[in-house]
């Protein structure tokens, strides 16, 4: 909570900001009241309210109004209000809960609720009633609020009457904050669905048992269905392990290679090839530029290796163009699909070897690396753990396997619905990019060649990506900014590989602009 103060409002400047936040929330965002040209909304019970507020410096970023005088606001909306409430309780009303949009995923809400509890107890009350906007019912349910009675309000601004005991807020508050206080917009780890974490927490089973064998077959079938690949091997490690397995296989097959690079991860493929002493050349394009397919020679290479989604810049390279070029040249195509699989349609039919992972777009925990291949592979003299032939020979389980990671991967794959997921990511990315440009921020990848799952922002020279990233963390957003290639270029990234909503992202462009010193 660095920089935040929680208190009871007492200053004239605080009260004016309360009226402005009240207007922004309940006239502009939720059309409960008519808009005022001055941007002020003074509550009808203002003189009887006690305001619990959150300040960042001198700026108001959150508030709740408390009132102990009957009749409450809810008394006028529901007849015989007390008949809905637990007997023997001392009741007060909490109203006008409002948090600045860009601060809704940080510690503001927690601090407000803590002070509400403390102040209520200090006055001798132990139960609060509210009118909760229907847009935030999940939030209130997590805190232990109990709905009662019919909806109230207008069709444009509907509210659910609810009550909560102060002990319930204390009991539920910690779990709520841990679950929802941050928006994770990283390339990994991503935000997980509860089903994935529940599967990971199941008791482990033997990797030689019938239960595990059935799960593994199901996982491999889902991966083949998702990508169009003929075969798939699961190794236990990161995407780097999968790419090492690809390089190892190329060392057995032989031939001259061509590696295409337009960013950090294309350069890493070249480093894999160098370490494996593969005969190859590298054809580079600029960071933030699409691959230059016209520069690919007509002959002179037996295999081509490229990254589909160049995570460093957000460029999505053209898979179909790469497949066509390799068909025409009679070359084997190898692909790093680590950041593209499960974020955009990926058709690996005709791709010789490809790498993927359990995390990122698939939405499970990191720890499983995936190699897709078309032809059957026989065991070779490669190091055992990197020999894809061993995995095929032993039906996918040549060595000890963490069953929990596979269970979690199955849960994530079973939730994958491409007909819903791909348009959703594209919609979120479109709104995000428009918001960033509105606030004067420069996006590295041009729209025509951009992955919807990775948006890399080049901050102006006067800004610091590290300071901006830390400020956004303070506001409740986890972005990627600490990787060496990002720090070197003063870049910061927003990744949409987990589960996100428009509400998660809507305040982000303004928050990022402010963190970079460019208020919108």
C-alpha positions as CSV (number, residue, x, y, z in Angstrom):
1,X,0.0,0.0,0.0
2,X,3.0,2.3,-0.6
3,X,1.7,5.9,-1.0
4,X,-1.9,5.1,0.0
5,X,-3.6,6.6,3.1
6,X,-7.0,5.5,4.5
7,X,-8.9,7.9,6.7
8,X,-12.3,9.5,7.4
9,X,-12.8,12.5,5.1
10,X,-12.4,15.8,6.9
11,X,-10.9,18.4,4.5
12,X,-12.8,20.6,2.1
13,X,-10.6,19.4,-0.8
14,X,-11.5,15.8,0.1
15,X,-15.2,16.5,0.1
16,X,-15.0,18.1,-3.4
17,X,-13.2,15.1,-4.7
18,X,-15.9,12.8,-3.1
19,X,-18.5,14.7,-5.1
20,X,-16.5,14.3,-8.3
21,X,-15.8,10.6,-7.8
22,X,-19.5,10.1,-6.9
23,X,-20.4,11.8,-10.2
24,X,-17.9,9.8,-12.3
25,X,-19.2,6.5,-10.8
26,X,-22.9,7.0,-10.4
27,X,-23.7,9.5,-13.2
28,X,-21.2,8.8,-15.9
29,X,-20.3,5.1,-15.4
30,X,-23.5,3.8,-13.8
31,X,-26.4,6.0,-15.1
32,X,-28.2,6.2,-11.7
33,X,-28.2,10.0,-11.7
34,X,-28.3,12.7,-14.3
35,X,-24.9,14.1,-15.4
36,X,-24.0,17.5,-14.1
37,X,-22.0,19.9,-16.4
38,X,-19.7,20.7,-13.4
39,X,-19.0,17.0,-12.8
40,X,-20.2,17.1,-9.2
41,X,-22.8,14.9,-7.5
42,X,-23.6,15.7,-3.9
43,X,-25.4,12.8,-2.2
44,X,-28.8,13.6,-0.8
45,X,-27.6,12.2,2.6
46,X,-24.3,14.1,2.4
47,X,-24.8,15.9,5.8
48,X,-25.4,12.6,7.6
49,X,-22.7,10.5,5.8
50,X,-19.3,9.6,7.2
51,X,-16.9,9.0,4.3
52,X,-14.2,6.4,4.5
53,X,-11.7,7.4,1.8
54,X,-8.4,6.3,0.2
55,X,-5.9,8.9,-0.9
56,X,-2.9,8.6,-3.1
57,X,-1.0,11.6,-2.1
58,X,-3.7,14.3,-2.1
59,X,-5.8,12.5,-4.8
60,X,-8.9,10.6,-3.9
61,X,-8.9,7.1,-5.4
62,X,-11.7,5.4,-3.4
63,X,-14.5,6.0,-1.0
64,X,-17.4,4.5,0.9
65,X,-20.2,6.4,2.7
66,X,-21.4,5.1,6.1
67,X,-24.7,6.2,7.6
68,X,-26.3,5.2,10.9
69,X,-29.5,7.3,10.8
70,X,-32.8,5.6,10.0
71,X,-34.6,5.5,7.7
72,X,-31.8,4.2,5.4
73,X,-31.7,4.6,1.7
74,X,-32.8,1.0,1.5
75,X,-35.8,1.6,3.8
76,X,-37.3,3.7,1.0
77,X,-36.8,0.9,-1.6
78,X,-37.9,-2.1,0.4
79,X,-40.8,-2.3,2.8
80,X,-40.1,-3.8,6.2
81,X,-36.3,-3.9,5.6
82,X,-35.6,-5.4,9.0
83,X,-37.6,-8.6,8.2
84,X,-34.9,-9.5,5.7
85,X,-32.0,-9.1,8.2
86,X,-30.7,-11.4,11.0
87,X,-32.2,-10.6,14.3
88,X,-30.2,-9.2,17.2
89,X,-27.8,-7.2,15.0
90,X,-26.9,-3.5,15.2
91,X,-27.2,-2.2,11.6
92,X,-25.6,0.6,9.6
93,X,-25.7,1.4,5.9
94,X,-22.7,1.4,3.6
95,X,-23.3,3.3,0.3
96,X,-21.5,4.9,-2.6
97,X,-18.7,2.4,-2.8
98,X,-16.5,3.9,-5.6
99,X,-12.9,3.2,-6.6
100,X,-11.1,5.1,-9.5
101,X,-11.2,2.8,-12.5
102,X,-7.4,2.5,-12.8
103,X,-7.1,1.5,-9.1
104,X,-9.8,-1.3,-8.9
105,X,-7.3,-4.1,-9.0
106,X,-4.9,-2.9,-6.3
107,X,-5.1,-2.6,-2.5
108,X,-7.6,0.3,-2.4
109,X,-10.7,-1.9,-1.9
110,X,-9.0,-3.9,0.8
111,X,-8.0,-0.8,2.7
112,X,-11.4,0.7,2.5
113,X,-13.1,-2.4,3.8
114,X,-10.6,-2.7,6.6
115,X,-11.4,0.8,7.8
116,X,-15.2,0.3,7.4
117,X,-14.9,-2.7,9.7
118,X,-12.8,-0.8,12.3
119,X,-15.1,2.2,12.2
120,X,-18.3,0.2,12.4
121,X,-17.0,-1.8,15.4
122,X,-15.8,1.5,17.0
123,X,-19.4,2.8,16.8
124,X,-20.9,-0.5,18.1
125,X,-22.3,-1.8,14.9
126,X,-21.9,-5.4,13.6
127,X,-23.9,-5.6,10.3
128,X,-23.9,-3.5,7.2
129,X,-26.6,-3.2,4.5
130,X,-25.8,-2.1,0.9
131,X,-27.3,-1.7,-2.5
132,X,-24.8,-3.6,-4.7
133,X,-24.6,-2.8,-8.4
134,X,-25.4,-6.0,-10.4
135,X,-22.1,-5.4,-12.3
136,X,-20.1,-6.3,-9.2
137,X,-22.1,-9.1,-7.5
138,X,-19.3,-11.6,-7.8
139,X,-17.1,-9.1,-5.9
140,X,-19.6,-8.8,-3.1
141,X,-20.3,-12.6,-3.0
142,X,-16.6,-13.2,-2.5
143,X,-16.6,-10.9,0.5
144,X,-19.5,-12.8,2.2
145,X,-22.3,-10.5,1.4
146,X,-25.8,-12.1,1.4
147,X,-28.4,-11.0,-1.2
148,X,-32.0,-10.4,0.0
149,X,-35.2,-9.1,-1.5
150,X,-35.8,-8.1,-5.1
151,X,-33.6,-5.9,-7.3
152,X,-34.1,-2.2,-6.9
153,X,-33.2,0.9,-9.0
154,X,-33.9,1.5,-12.6
155,X,-33.5,-0.7,-15.7
156,X,-30.3,1.3,-16.5
157,X,-29.0,1.0,-12.9
158,X,-30.0,-2.1,-11.1
159,X,-28.9,-2.9,-7.6
160,X,-29.2,-6.0,-5.4
161,X,-29.9,-5.4,-1.7
162,X,-27.3,-7.2,0.4
163,X,-26.1,-7.5,4.0
164,X,-22.8,-8.6,5.6
165,X,-21.7,-9.1,9.1
166,X,-18.4,-7.4,10.0
167,X,-16.9,-10.7,11.0
168,X,-17.7,-12.1,7.5
169,X,-15.8,-9.3,5.9
170,X,-12.8,-10.1,8.1
171,X,-13.1,-13.8,7.3
172,X,-13.6,-13.5,3.6
173,X,-11.5,-10.4,2.9
174,X,-8.1,-12.1,2.8
175,X,-9.1,-14.8,0.3
176,X,-10.8,-12.2,-1.8
177,X,-7.8,-9.9,-2.0
178,X,-5.5,-12.7,-2.8
179,X,-7.7,-13.8,-5.7
180,X,-8.6,-10.6,-7.3
181,X,-6.3,-7.8,-6.2
182,X,-4.0,-8.1,-9.3
183,X,-4.5,-8.4,-13.0
184,X,-1.8,-10.7,-14.3
185,X,-0.8,-9.6,-17.9
186,X,2.4,-11.6,-18.2
187,X,3.6,-14.1,-20.8
188,X,3.9,-16.4,-17.9
189,X,2.8,-17.3,-15.4
190,X,-0.7,-16.5,-16.6
191,X,-3.9,-16.2,-14.7
192,X,-5.4,-19.7,-14.2
193,X,-9.0,-20.9,-14.1
194,X,-9.8,-22.5,-10.7
195,X,-10.3,-25.8,-12.4
196,X,-6.7,-25.9,-13.4
197,X,-5.4,-25.2,-9.9
198,X,-7.9,-27.8,-8.5
199,X,-6.5,-30.4,-10.9
200,X,-3.0,-29.6,-9.9
201,X,-3.8,-30.0,-6.2
202,X,-5.2,-33.5,-6.7
203,X,-3.3,-36.4,-5.1
204,X,-0.4,-37.5,-7.4
205,X,-0.6,-40.9,-9.1
206,X,1.9,-43.3,-10.6
207,X,3.0,-42.4,-14.1
208,X,2.8,-46.1,-14.9
209,X,-0.8,-46.5,-13.7
210,X,-3.9,-46.8,-15.8
211,X,-5.4,-43.5,-14.6
212,X,-2.4,-41.6,-15.7
213,X,-2.1,-43.4,-19.0
214,X,-5.7,-42.5,-19.9
215,X,-5.1,-38.8,-19.0
216,X,-1.9,-38.7,-21.1
217,X,-3.7,-40.1,-24.1
218,X,-6.5,-37.6,-23.7
219,X,-4.0,-34.7,-23.4
220,X,-2.1,-35.7,-26.5
221,X,-5.3,-36.2,-28.5
222,X,-6.5,-32.7,-27.5
223,X,-3.1,-31.2,-28.5
224,X,-3.3,-32.9,-31.9
225,X,-6.8,-31.8,-32.4
226,X,-5.9,-28.2,-31.5
227,X,-2.9,-28.0,-33.9
228,X,-3.4,-30.5,-36.6
229,X,-0.1,-32.2,-35.8
230,X,0.2,-35.9,-36.4
231,X,2.2,-36.7,-33.2
232,X,3.1,-35.0,-29.9
233,X,5.7,-35.7,-27.2
234,X,5.5,-34.2,-23.7
235,X,8.8,-33.4,-22.0
236,X,9.1,-31.9,-18.5
237,X,10.7,-28.5,-18.6
238,X,10.4,-25.1,-20.3
239,X,10.1,-24.1,-23.9
240,X,13.8,-23.9,-24.1
241,X,13.9,-27.7,-23.5
242,X,11.4,-28.2,-26.4
243,X,13.6,-26.2,-28.7
244,X,16.7,-28.1,-27.6
245,X,14.9,-31.3,-28.5
246,X,14.1,-29.9,-31.9
247,X,17.7,-28.9,-32.4
248,X,18.8,-32.3,-31.3
249,X,16.6,-34.0,-33.8
250,X,17.9,-31.7,-36.6
251,X,21.4,-32.7,-35.7
252,X,20.5,-36.4,-36.3
253,X,18.7,-35.6,-39.6
254,X,21.5,-33.5,-40.9
255,X,21.4,-30.9,-43.7
256,X,22.0,-27.2,-44.1
257,X,19.7,-24.9,-42.1
258,X,18.2,-21.4,-42.5
259,X,17.0,-19.6,-39.3
260,X,14.8,-16.5,-39.6
261,X,14.9,-13.9,-36.8
262,X,13.2,-10.7,-36.2
263,X,13.5,-10.5,-32.4
264,X,14.9,-12.0,-29.2
265,X,13.4,-15.5,-29.7
266,X,14.5,-15.8,-33.3
267,X,18.0,-15.0,-32.1
268,X,17.6,-17.7,-29.4
269,X,16.8,-20.3,-32.1
270,X,20.1,-19.3,-33.8
271,X,21.8,-19.8,-30.4
272,X,20.3,-23.3,-30.1
273,X,21.7,-24.1,-33.6
274,X,25.1,-22.7,-32.7
275,X,25.3,-24.7,-29.5
276,X,24.3,-27.9,-31.3
277,X,26.8,-27.1,-34.0
278,X,24.2,-27.3,-36.7
279,X,25.3,-26.0,-40.2
280,X,23.1,-23.0,-40.7
281,X,22.8,-19.3,-41.7
282,X,20.7,-16.7,-40.1
283,X,18.5,-14.2,-42.0
284,X,17.5,-11.3,-39.8
285,X,14.9,-8.6,-40.1
286,X,14.5,-5.6,-37.7
287,X,12.9,-6.0,-34.3
288,X,9.3,-4.9,-34.7
289,X,9.3,-5.7,-38.4
290,X,7.7,-8.8,-40.1
291,X,10.0,-11.4,-41.7
292,X,11.1,-10.4,-45.2
293,X,10.0,-13.5,-47.1
294,X,11.3,-12.2,-50.4
295,X,14.8,-12.4,-49.1
296,X,14.6,-16.1,-48.5
297,X,16.8,-17.8,-51.1
298,X,15.5,-20.2,-53.7
299,X,17.8,-23.0,-52.6
300,X,20.7,-23.8,-50.4
301,X,18.9,-25.0,-47.2
302,X,17.3,-28.3,-46.2
303,X,15.4,-27.0,-43.1
304,X,14.1,-23.7,-42.0
305,X,13.5,-22.7,-38.4
306,X,11.4,-19.6,-37.3
307,X,9.3,-18.2,-34.5
308,X,5.6,-17.9,-35.1
309,X,4.8,-15.3,-32.4
310,X,7.9,-13.3,-31.7
311,X,7.2,-12.6,-28.0
312,X,9.7,-9.8,-27.6
313,X,8.0,-7.5,-30.1
314,X,4.5,-8.9,-30.5
315,X,5.0,-9.6,-34.2
316,X,3.0,-12.6,-35.5
317,X,4.9,-14.1,-38.4
318,X,3.0,-15.6,-41.4
319,X,2.9,-19.4,-40.9
320,X,1.1,-20.1,-44.2
321,X,3.8,-18.1,-46.1
322,X,6.5,-20.2,-44.3
323,X,4.8,-23.4,-45.1
324,X,4.4,-22.4,-48.8
325,X,8.1,-21.4,-49.1
326,X,9.3,-24.7,-47.6
327,X,7.0,-26.7,-49.9
328,X,8.4,-24.9,-52.9
329,X,12.0,-25.3,-51.8
330,X,11.6,-28.9,-50.6
331,X,12.7,-27.9,-47.1
332,X,11.6,-29.1,-43.7
333,X,9.8,-26.4,-41.7
334,X,10.5,-26.1,-37.9
335,X,8.5,-23.7,-35.8
336,X,8.6,-22.2,-32.4
337,X,4.9,-22.0,-31.5
338,X,5.4,-21.3,-27.8
339,X,3.5,-18.0,-27.7
340,X,1.1,-18.6,-30.5
341,X,-0.5,-21.9,-29.7
342,X,-4.0,-21.4,-28.1
343,X,-3.9,-17.6,-28.6
344,X,-4.4,-17.7,-32.4
345,X,-5.4,-20.4,-34.9
346,X,-2.2,-22.6,-35.4
347,X,-2.2,-25.3,-38.2
348,X,0.8,-27.5,-37.8
349,X,-0.1,-29.8,-40.6
350,X,2.9,-29.9,-42.9
351,X,5.2,-28.6,-40.2
352,X,8.1,-31.0,-39.5
353,X,8.8,-30.1,-35.9
354,X,7.3,-27.5,-33.6
355,X,7.6,-26.5,-30.0
356,X,5.0,-25.5,-27.4
357,X,4.5,-25.3,-23.7
358,X,1.8,-26.1,-21.1
359,X,1.7,-22.5,-19.8
360,X,1.1,-19.3,-21.8
361,X,-1.9,-19.5,-24.2
362,X,-2.9,-23.0,-23.1
363,X,-3.5,-21.6,-19.6
364,X,-1.9,-24.2,-17.4
365,X,1.1,-24.2,-15.1
366,X,4.5,-24.0,-16.6
367,X,6.6,-27.2,-16.5
368,X,5.6,-29.2,-19.6
369,X,7.3,-28.6,-22.9
370,X,5.7,-30.0,-26.0
371,X,7.2,-31.1,-29.3
372,X,4.9,-31.7,-32.2
373,X,6.1,-33.8,-35.1
374,X,4.7,-35.3,-38.3
375,X,6.7,-38.4,-39.0
376,X,7.5,-41.4,-36.7
377,X,10.8,-41.0,-35.0
378,X,13.1,-43.9,-34.0
379,X,15.5,-43.7,-31.0
380,X,18.9,-42.3,-31.7
381,X,22.2,-41.7,-30.0
382,X,21.0,-38.3,-28.7
383,X,21.1,-37.7,-24.9
384,X,18.2,-39.8,-23.6
385,X,16.1,-37.0,-22.2
386,X,16.2,-35.1,-25.5
387,X,15.6,-38.1,-27.8
388,X,12.1,-37.8,-29.2
389,X,12.4,-41.4,-30.4
390,X,12.5,-42.6,-26.8
391,X,9.2,-40.8,-26.1
392,X,7.5,-42.5,-29.1
393,X,9.0,-45.9,-28.3
394,X,7.7,-45.8,-24.7
395,X,4.3,-44.5,-25.6
396,X,5.1,-41.0,-24.3
397,X,6.4,-42.0,-20.8
398,X,10.0,-43.1,-21.0
399,X,10.9,-41.4,-17.7
400,X,9.4,-40.2,-14.4
401,X,6.5,-37.8,-14.9
402,X,4.7,-35.3,-12.6
403,X,1.1,-36.4,-12.8
404,X,-0.2,-33.2,-11.3
405,X,1.2,-31.1,-14.2
406,X,-0.5,-33.4,-16.7
407,X,-3.8,-33.2,-14.8
408,X,-3.6,-29.4,-14.8
409,X,-2.8,-29.4,-18.5
410,X,-5.9,-31.6,-19.2
411,X,-8.1,-29.2,-17.2
412,X,-6.8,-26.3,-19.3
413,X,-7.2,-28.1,-22.6
414,X,-10.7,-29.2,-21.8
415,X,-11.6,-25.6,-21.3
416,X,-10.2,-24.5,-24.6
417,X,-12.9,-23.3,-26.9
418,X,-11.3,-21.7,-30.0
419,X,-14.6,-20.4,-31.4
420,X,-14.9,-18.3,-28.2
421,X,-11.3,-17.7,-27.2
422,X,-9.7,-16.4,-30.4
423,X,-12.3,-13.7,-31.1
424,X,-12.3,-12.8,-27.4
425,X,-8.5,-12.2,-27.3
426,X,-8.7,-10.3,-30.6
427,X,-11.5,-8.1,-29.2
428,X,-9.6,-7.3,-26.0
429,X,-6.4,-6.6,-28.0
430,X,-8.2,-4.2,-30.3
431,X,-9.6,-2.2,-27.4
432,X,-6.3,-2.2,-25.6
433,X,-4.3,-1.0,-28.6
434,X,-6.9,1.8,-29.3
435,X,-6.7,2.9,-25.7
436,X,-2.9,2.9,-25.7
437,X,-2.8,5.1,-28.9
438,X,-5.4,7.4,-27.5
439,X,-3.0,8.1,-24.6
440,X,-0.1,8.7,-27.0
441,X,1.8,5.5,-26.4
442,X,3.7,3.8,-29.3
443,X,3.1,0.1,-30.0
444,X,6.0,-1.7,-31.5
445,X,4.2,-4.2,-33.8
446,X,2.1,-2.8,-36.7
447,X,-1.5,-3.9,-36.5
448,X,-1.3,-5.9,-39.7
449,X,1.4,-8.1,-38.3
450,X,0.5,-8.1,-34.6
451,X,-0.3,-11.0,-32.3
452,X,-3.4,-10.2,-30.3
453,X,-1.9,-11.9,-27.3
454,X,1.3,-9.8,-27.0
455,X,1.4,-6.0,-27.1
456,X,4.8,-4.4,-26.7
457,X,4.9,-0.7,-25.9
458,X,8.0,1.5,-26.5
459,X,8.1,4.1,-23.8
460,X,9.4,7.6,-24.6
461,X,13.1,8.3,-23.7
462,X,12.1,10.5,-20.8
463,X,10.2,7.6,-19.2
464,X,11.6,4.5,-17.4
465,X,10.0,1.1,-18.2
466,X,11.2,-0.2,-14.8
467,X,9.6,2.7,-12.9
468,X,6.5,2.4,-14.9
469,X,6.3,-1.3,-14.3
470,X,6.7,-0.9,-10.6
471,X,4.1,1.8,-10.5
472,X,1.6,-0.4,-12.4
473,X,2.3,-3.2,-9.9
474,X,1.4,-0.8,-7.1
475,X,-1.8,-0.2,-9.0
476,X,-2.6,-3.9,-9.3
477,X,-1.3,-4.7,-12.8
478,X,1.5,-7.3,-13.4
479,X,3.1,-6.5,-16.8
480,X,6.3,-7.8,-18.3
481,X,9.1,-5.3,-18.1
482,X,12.1,-7.0,-16.4
483,X,13.5,-9.2,-19.2
484,X,16.9,-7.9,-20.3
485,X,15.8,-7.3,-23.9
486,X,12.9,-5.1,-22.7
487,X,15.0,-3.2,-20.2
488,X,17.6,-2.5,-22.9
489,X,15.0,-1.0,-25.2
490,X,12.8,0.7,-22.5
491,X,9.9,-1.5,-23.5
492,X,7.0,-2.8,-21.5
493,X,4.5,-5.6,-22.5
494,X,0.9,-6.5,-22.0
495,X,0.1,-10.2,-22.6
496,X,-3.4,-11.6,-23.0
497,X,-2.6,-15.2,-22.6
498,X,-4.6,-15.9,-19.4
499,X,-8.3,-15.2,-18.6
500,X,-9.2,-11.6,-18.8
501,X,-12.2,-9.3,-19.1
502,X,-12.9,-5.9,-20.6
503,X,-13.2,-4.6,-17.0
504,X,-9.7,-5.8,-16.3
505,X,-8.2,-3.9,-19.2
506,X,-10.3,-0.8,-19.5
507,X,-8.4,1.4,-17.0
508,X,-5.0,0.1,-18.1
509,X,-4.1,2.5,-20.9
510,X,-4.6,5.5,-18.7
511,X,-2.8,3.9,-15.8
512,X,0.1,3.1,-18.1
513,X,0.2,6.6,-19.6
514,X,0.3,8.1,-16.1
515,X,3.0,5.7,-15.0
516,X,5.0,6.7,-18.0
517,X,4.5,10.4,-17.3
518,X,2.1,11.0,-20.1
519,X,-1.4,11.6,-18.5
520,X,-4.2,11.3,-21.0
